Amino acid sequence: MALRQQQELKQLQRLSPLQMQVIKLIELNNVEVEERIKQEIEDNPAIETADIESSKDIDNTEDTGLADELTQDDIILGDYFSEDDIPDYRLNSYMSKSEPDLVEFSYFDDKSLHEYLIEQTGLLNLDENRQIIAEYIIGNIDENGYLQRDLLSISNDLLFQQQMDVTPLQLEDMLYEIQDFDPSGVGARDLQECLLLQLRRKKSSYEVELATKIIEEYFDEFSKKHYDKIIRQMDISQDDLKDVIEEIVSLNPKPGNTLGGNMQTAMNNITPDFIVDSYNNNITIQLNNSNIPNLQLNRNFSEMIKGFNENKTSMSADDKQAMLFMKQKADSAKWFIDAVKQRQNTLQRTMEAIVNIQYDFFLTEDESMLKPMILKDIAERTGFDISTISRVSNSKYVQTNTGIYPLKFFFSEAMQTTDGEDISSREVKMILKESIESENPSKPLTDDLLTKILNEKGYVIARRTVAKYREQLNIPVARLRKKL
């Protein structure tokens, strides 16, 4: 086969440094953005925080005229002091008549799970080598609190990366100590071990001892709900087993998720990115930016560049290198300031579009008032890409008059009734959930029966869709819902 050369014309889209900054910042929630801004201020001497008054002064600054050619690039510092570069972080929607009072919120624990566990190693009085081993094990614990790698692999990693010869048995000794840390159940290698760790910390009682024995010896039967077999082999009563089940389901299968708390505790301690207030049929939208500072180009930095520029003809090679370095930092500062401003504008416009569609919900906070809404709907209203809307909706929360909701809560698929009316899939899920909650626990409803119930209520839905919604609600199949 002969080889041929041919030319091919391709159109490639390259993102500018500003676009890349915006994309990265949009993905972050408020707490993460605050940390990112602090880091940028530390890393870049050309950027600093500004109070409102100094921002006004900069707004009135005339173009400094520092536009002389050093290399092929121009340094136009007047651009850095234009009106557009002064971020207005307190953006209100067109519906807002006055700025609502901001409520102070605490983020759920200012430490990550890993930091929290490493902090507890201080109670063990470890020597330097054992501290490294402990931190290495902790580094392999995932966000749910489980050890994700086997001890032999960790032993090999320590040998190759730290030149430490540590046997799996020695690692297990350290793991046992870490498993005594809070939250209870952390450091487990599987669900069975996680539940046992929590049971062993409970006050001794007949139910706890029975639960421990069942998880140790009959875990497979228990997980498959083969209750008759457990009752027969352990020679216990149905009432005993009911008490044991109640004891076990009170345990946390993912201890790392909320550092030992439950989901409600976590939600109560989340810092919202938006505040939507409803009063007298009026809705206001506020970005929760109380801890995000105004940013500006460092004044001393700009004066130094101006001085260099005025003496360009007598500049040495070193001076020119310094000037180029300062230009790069100034460019980076401008891109970052613009990116923060664009992030805030993107979030604001996205939230406004969501409120427009879900206006009735924000007035009433009645979940049945939620309308079908997908990412494309918001993209069309805002003019942003669907990928941008997806980034905004990830890891963002909104506080309303009665609670805090993840932004994803407001998105749902559209379905139709037998009358052809569009409804939200959320409405179907609510009915599905209510049907399951009211079912006979000894004869739980199968997906076929649930489909029949929904069809009889006028919802056009297939069995596979019912199964999908049930899974999205984290509800197991009928066989696993069966109770005595």
VOGU-3710 file (C-alpha; in Angstrom, 3 decimals, decimal comma):
1> malrqqqelk> 0,000/0,000/0,000  1,446/3,371/-1,035  1,821/6,121/1,525  0,473/9,550/0,639  0,847/12,953/2,172  -2,131/15,252/2,172  -3,068/18,536/3,737  -6,126/18,761/5,930  -7,691/21,969/7,178  -9,046/21,759/10,724
11> qlqrlsplqm> -10,635/24,476/12,823  -9,475/24,238/16,418  -10,892/26,359/19,202  -8,271/27,545/21,638  -9,385/28,911/24,965  -7,868/32,204/26,060  -6,271/32,455/29,525  -9,346/34,422/30,648  -11,770/31,758/29,382  -9,776/29,053/31,127
21> qviklielnn> -9,859/31,015/34,392  -13,616/31,546/34,121  -14,278/27,848/33,504  -12,190/26,844/36,517  -13,830/29,415/38,814  -17,393/28,577/37,731  -16,883/24,986/38,878  -16,014/26,143/42,417  -18,483/26,913/45,203  -18,200/30,064/47,321
31> veveerikqe> -15,904/28,590/49,964  -13,549/27,229/47,297  -13,539/30,563/45,442  -12,581/32,391/48,636  -9,607/30,048/49,036  -8,674/30,443/45,366  -8,691/34,238/45,667  -6,510/34,123/48,793  -4,048/31,905/46,942  -3,954/34,232/43,921
41> iednpaieta> -3,270/37,257/46,132  -0,395/35,372/47,786  1,076/34,198/44,463  0,713/37,356/42,357  2,162/40,655/43,641  0,212/42,553/40,958  -3,157/41,871/42,603  -4,600/43,097/45,876  -7,905/43,549/47,673  -9,668/46,897/47,537
51> diesskdidn> -12,346/48,462/49,702  -15,338/50,119/48,067  -13,919/53,650/48,378  -10,609/52,804/46,746  -12,525/51,054/43,979  -14,411/54,305/43,322  -11,112/56,171/43,163  -9,832/53,741/40,579  -13,029/54,118/38,571  -12,181/57,816/38,192
61> tedtgladel> -8,580/57,200/37,188  -7,830/58,393/33,679  -6,025/56,143/31,225  -2,431/56,159/32,437  -1,165/56,026/28,889  1,437/53,384/29,591  1,207/51,974/26,084  4,695/51,729/24,750  6,201/48,834/22,889  8,772/46,738/24,716
71> tqddiilgdy> 8,600/43,583/22,627  5,986/42,310/20,200  3,404/42,597/23,001  1,942/45,871/24,161  1,638/46,894/27,797  -1,573/48,874/28,098  -2,092/49,447/31,780  -4,892/51,903/31,185  -6,995/48,821/30,452  -6,386/47,566/33,967
81> fseddipdyr> -8,005/50,646/35,459  -11,045/50,920/33,232  -14,544/50,790/34,656  -15,049/47,254/33,392  -12,170/45,966/35,492  -13,693/47,010/38,822  -15,769/44,021/39,875  -19,271/44,637/41,130  -19,754/41,583/43,311  -23,037/42,724/44,858
91> lnsymsksep> -25,242/42,059/41,857  -28,993/42,091/42,448  -31,577/40,753/40,054  -34,061/42,950/38,269  -36,613/41,713/40,791  -34,671/43,009/43,778  -35,802/46,318/45,257  -33,467/46,323/48,217  -30,531/44,235/49,336  -31,760/41,475/51,651
101> dlvefsyfdd> -30,025/40,868/54,939  -27,315/38,259/54,601  -27,291/35,491/57,133  -23,987/34,149/58,408  -23,527/30,482/57,522  -20,856/28,075/58,592  -19,418/25,633/56,093  -19,669/22,012/57,213  -16,463/21,601/59,160  -13,491/23,668/58,055
111> kslheylieq> -11,371/20,502/57,865  -11,447/17,733/55,308  -11,849/14,154/56,519  -8,130/13,549/55,942  -7,150/16,630/57,954  -9,510/15,603/60,733  -7,974/12,114/60,894  -4,383/13,351/60,728  -5,160/15,778/63,547  -6,201/12,800/65,685
121> tgllnldenr> -2,845/11,063/65,119  -1,448/13,643/67,547  -3,143/11,689/70,332  -1,030/8,597/69,595  2,437/10,074/70,329  3,885/8,493/67,185  7,527/8,633/66,171  8,433/10,088/62,772  8,255/6,774/60,863  4,936/5,691/62,374
131> qiiaeyiign> 3,505/9,154/61,670  4,423/8,733/57,981  2,763/5,292/57,984  -0,386/6,661/59,622  -0,632/9,548/57,160  -0,064/7,168/54,241  -2,927/4,935/55,364  -5,168/7,979/55,904  -4,277/9,201/52,421  -5,814/6,023/51,030
141> idengylqrd> -9,131/6,512/52,852  -11,842/7,803/50,518  -14,429/10,500/51,200  -16,909/7,887/52,465  -14,428/6,798/55,131  -13,328/3,483/53,557  -9,755/2,273/53,030  -9,613/1,883/49,265  -6,385/-0,105/48,857  -5,237/-3,386/50,353
151> llsisndllf> -2,426/-3,335/52,890  0,009/-5,234/50,633  -0,283/-2,511/47,954  0,256/0,205/50,579  3,289/-1,744/51,854  4,746/-1,804/48,336  4,081/1,921/47,878  5,894/2,762/51,116  8,862/0,678/50,003  9,149/2,248/46,540
161> qqqmdvtplq> 8,137/5,826/47,375  9,379/6,295/50,942  12,048/3,552/51,090  10,292/2,211/54,185  10,066/-1,566/54,661  6,743/-1,990/56,450  4,938/-5,336/56,466  1,146/-5,609/55,919  0,888/-6,881/59,520  2,544/-3,711/60,828
171> ledmlyeiqd> 0,218/-1,646/58,655  -2,769/-3,505/60,076  -1,670/-2,637/63,617  -1,666/1,051/62,648  -4,978/0,682/60,820  -6,592/-0,691/63,990  -5,518/2,456/65,817  -6,942/4,667/63,058  -10,202/2,708/63,218  -10,549/3,971/66,797
181> fdpsgvgard> -10,672/7,545/65,476  -13,817/9,555/64,889  -16,088/9,292/62,977  -17,027/5,812/64,120  -16,584/3,271/61,336  -13,798/5,126/59,536  -10,957/3,095/58,036  -13,110/0,050/57,312  -12,253/-2,063/54,291  -15,848/-3,008/53,492
191> lqeclllqlr> -19,389/-2,426/54,708  -19,332/-5,406/57,042  -16,252/-4,133/58,875  -17,697/-0,585/58,917  -20,870/-1,752/60,698  -18,919/-3,911/63,144  -16,637/-0,999/64,078  -19,688/1,078/64,946  -21,430/-1,700/66,866  -18,329/-2,332/68,989
201> rkkssyevel> -18,423/1,267/70,186  -22,033/1,029/71,300  -23,033/0,409/74,875  -23,357/-3,317/75,458  -26,894/-4,665/75,293  -28,673/-7,828/74,130  -29,645/-6,130/70,828  -26,101/-4,879/70,170  -24,575/-8,294/70,914  -27,124/-9,997/68,680
211> atkiieeyfd> -26,556/-7,438/65,892  -22,788/-7,962/66,141  -23,184/-11,739/65,851  -25,495/-11,412/62,826  -23,132/-9,025/61,000  -20,131/-11,240/61,837  -21,655/-14,633/60,977  -24,722/-14,004/58,839  -23,863/-10,846/56,925  -24,628/-12,361/53,514
221> efskkhydki> -28,017/-13,649/54,685  -28,796/-10,328/56,341  -27,899/-8,251/53,264  -30,117/-10,487/51,125  -32,921/-10,310/53,713  -33,083/-14,045/54,233  -34,602/-13,415/57,648  -36,263/-16,809/58,040  -32,894/-18,513/57,732  -31,351/-16,192/60,362
231> irqmdisqdd> -34,237/-16,797/62,791  -33,980/-20,556/62,320  -30,201/-20,868/62,580  -29,812/-18,452/65,493  -32,930/-19,699/67,268  -34,279/-16,207/67,942  -37,769/-14,715/67,738  -39,173/-12,406/65,075  -39,322/-9,593/67,642  -35,646/-10,090/68,470
241> lkdvieeivs> -34,757/-9,792/64,806  -36,892/-6,655/64,415  -34,960/-5,010/67,287  -31,672/-6,032/65,692  -32,680/-4,639/62,296  -33,618/-1,346/63,949  -30,196/-1,283/65,645  -28,315/-1,963/62,410  -30,186/0,502/60,190  -29,349/3,276/62,688
251> lnpkpgntlg> -25,654/2,868/61,768  -23,946/5,061/59,156  -22,849/3,094/56,044  -20,747/6,061/54,862  -19,132/7,489/58,018  -16,830/9,866/56,149  -19,606/11,717/54,317  -20,584/13,992/57,172  -17,818/13,272/59,672  -20,174/11,101/61,659
261> gnmqtamnni> -23,289/13,235/61,256  -26,295/12,675/59,058  -27,256/14,342/55,789  -29,568/16,842/57,492  -26,701/17,968/59,728  -24,514/18,472/56,673  -27,190/20,445/54,806  -27,729/22,707/57,808  -24,046/23,636/57,788  -23,525/24,291/54,073
271> tpdfivdsyn> -22,585/27,737/52,864  -25,137/28,664/50,175  -23,945/30,325/46,970  -27,294/32,101/46,456  -29,941/33,588/48,723  -33,469/33,742/47,291  -35,908/35,616/49,482  -39,680/35,681/49,010  -41,814/38,326/50,713  -45,238/39,718/49,786
281> nnitiqlnns> -45,140/37,941/46,404  -41,802/39,600/45,579  -38,633/37,595/45,034  -35,080/38,866/45,473  -31,939/37,070/44,382  -28,620/37,656/46,091  -25,197/36,141/45,505  -23,777/35,259/48,901  -20,513/37,167/48,463  -19,963/38,504/51,953
291> nipnlqlnrn> -16,492/36,916/52,154  -15,390/37,503/48,555  -13,265/40,672/48,381  -13,070/43,324/45,679  -9,863/42,991/43,695  -7,707/45,518/41,878  -4,262/45,900/40,356  -1,672/46,749/43,015  -1,055/50,534/42,908  2,653/50,297/43,788
301> fsemikgfne> 3,087/47,666/41,113  1,538/49,897/38,456  3,669/52,870/39,535  6,803/50,759/39,118  5,771/49,805/35,584  5,051/53,443/34,834  8,525/54,390/36,049  10,117/51,728/33,870  8,093/52,885/30,890  9,118/56,548/31,256
311> nktsmsaddk> 12,785/55,543/31,209  12,556/52,974/28,436  15,381/54,465/26,385  17,882/54,078/29,217  16,694/50,652/30,366  19,285/47,917/30,815  18,713/44,326/29,733  17,924/43,391/33,349  15,404/46,235/33,564  13,694/44,989/30,419
321> qamlfmkqka> 13,489/41,479/31,864  11,969/42,899/35,058  9,498/44,881/32,970  8,435/41,772/31,043  8,006/39,846/34,303  5,803/42,612/35,682  3,774/42,710/32,469  3,120/38,971/32,756  1,978/39,372/36,355  -0,212/42,327/35,413
331> dsakwfidav> -1,795/40,321/32,586  -2,413/37,436/34,959  -3,967/39,801/37,521  -6,292/41,311/34,937  -7,391/37,903/33,677  -8,095/36,741/37,212  -10,049/39,884/38,169  -12,102/39,614/34,984  -12,646/35,897/35,559  -14,021/36,465/39,072
341> kqrqntlqrt> -16,322/39,152/37,711  -17,522/36,923/34,864  -18,083/34,048/37,299  -20,326/36,208/39,451  -22,238/37,474/36,417  -22,684/33,925/35,084  -23,961/32,650/38,428  -26,338/35,598/38,791  -27,865/35,222/35,321  -28,198/31,461/35,753
351> meaivniqyd> -29,986/31,826/39,095  -32,311/34,460/37,625  -33,271/32,081/34,813  -33,929/29,267/37,298  -36,123/31,529/39,440  -38,025/32,679/36,342  -38,943/29,100/35,482  -39,508/27,924/39,049  -41,125/31,175/40,212  -44,155/29,446/41,753
361> ffltedesml> -41,960/27,145/43,808  -39,896/30,007/45,251  -43,105/31,817/46,215  -44,675/28,805/47,905  -41,816/26,309/48,421  -44,344/23,642/47,504  -42,436/20,873/45,718  -45,448/20,029/43,580  -45,114/23,486/41,982  -41,757/22,607/40,405
371> kpmilkdiae> -41,885/22,610/36,620  -39,949/20,385/34,220  -36,578/22,038/33,631  -33,390/20,773/32,011  -29,961/22,327/31,462  -30,897/23,263/27,896  -33,794/25,439/29,150  -31,442/27,573/31,231  -28,807/27,661/28,479  -31,362/29,054/26,022
381> rtgfdistis> -32,529/31,743/28,456  -29,040/32,877/29,441  -27,168/32,394/26,169  -24,547/30,249/27,921  -23,406/26,812/26,790  -25,056/23,782/28,369  -21,622/22,826/29,754  -21,458/26,195/31,538  -24,893/25,677/33,115  -23,807/22,196/34,185
391> rvsnskyvqt> -20,722/23,644/35,900  -22,829/26,274/37,678  -25,323/23,699/38,933  -22,634/21,395/40,334  -21,734/21,829/44,018  -23,839/24,999/44,353  -26,593/25,606/46,898  -29,387/28,119/47,308  -30,921/29,255/50,578  -34,635/30,051/50,610
401> ntgiyplkff> -36,937/31,173/53,390  -37,337/27,621/54,669  -34,209/25,686/53,767  -31,118/25,059/51,656  -31,353/23,198/48,345  -28,678/21,938/45,951  -29,098/23,681/42,598  -29,585/20,292/40,919  -32,814/19,954/42,919  -34,569/22,306/40,493
411> fseamqttdg> -33,744/20,293/37,362  -35,966/17,445/36,240  -37,124/15,770/33,047  -40,448/16,502/31,387  -43,131/13,837/31,221  -46,706/13,770/30,039  -50,013/12,671/31,488  -52,629/10,789/29,482  -54,175/14,223/28,801  -50,952/15,406/27,156
421> edissrevkm> -50,039/17,789/30,027  -46,321/18,324/30,681  -45,290/17,465/34,226  -41,998/17,214/36,072  -40,437/13,819/36,661  -40,048/15,028/40,229  -43,815/14,859/40,630  -43,756/11,235/39,461  -40,923/10,451/41,881  -42,907/11,956/44,749
431> ilkesiesen> -45,879/9,687/43,980  -43,515/6,742/43,576  -41,934/7,470/46,951  -45,310/7,930/48,661  -46,587/4,648/47,202  -43,570/2,755/48,510  -43,771/4,409/51,934  -47,402/3,323/52,290  -46,894/-0,228/50,979  -47,391/-3,341/53,092
441> pskpltddll> -43,819/-4,024/54,334  -44,394/-7,768/54,248  -45,571/-7,540/50,603  -43,633/-4,655/49,004  -44,708/-3,332/45,604  -42,787/-4,636/42,601  -41,782/-2,307/39,739  -44,615/-3,790/37,671  -47,181/-2,927/40,344  -45,702/0,576/40,789
451> tkilnekgyv> -45,968/1,117/37,024  -49,606/0,032/37,108  -50,360/2,435/39,993  -48,792/5,373/38,111  -50,584/4,470/34,880  -53,896/4,358/36,741  -53,177/7,845/38,086  -52,801/9,094/34,512  -49,006/9,133/34,144  -47,600/7,726/30,904
461> iarrtvakyr> -44,574/5,814/32,137  -42,807/2,552/31,301  -41,612/-0,039/33,807  -37,924/0,617/33,004  -38,471/4,315/33,781  -40,071/3,416/37,115  -37,037/1,245/37,900  -34,699/4,138/36,973  -36,573/6,626/39,180  -36,661/4,155/42,061
471> eqlnipvarl> -32,887/3,745/41,809  -32,418/7,538/41,672  -34,383/7,725/44,925  -31,973/5,153/46,409  -34,869/2,764/47,018  -33,967/-0,943/46,687  -35,994/-3,486/44,744  -39,092/-5,004/46,347  -37,297/-8,150/47,532  -34,818/-6,097/49,573
481> rkkl> -37,567/-3,872/51,028  -39,387/-6,812/52,567  -39,794/-6,575/56,338  -41,089/-8,973/58,903
//
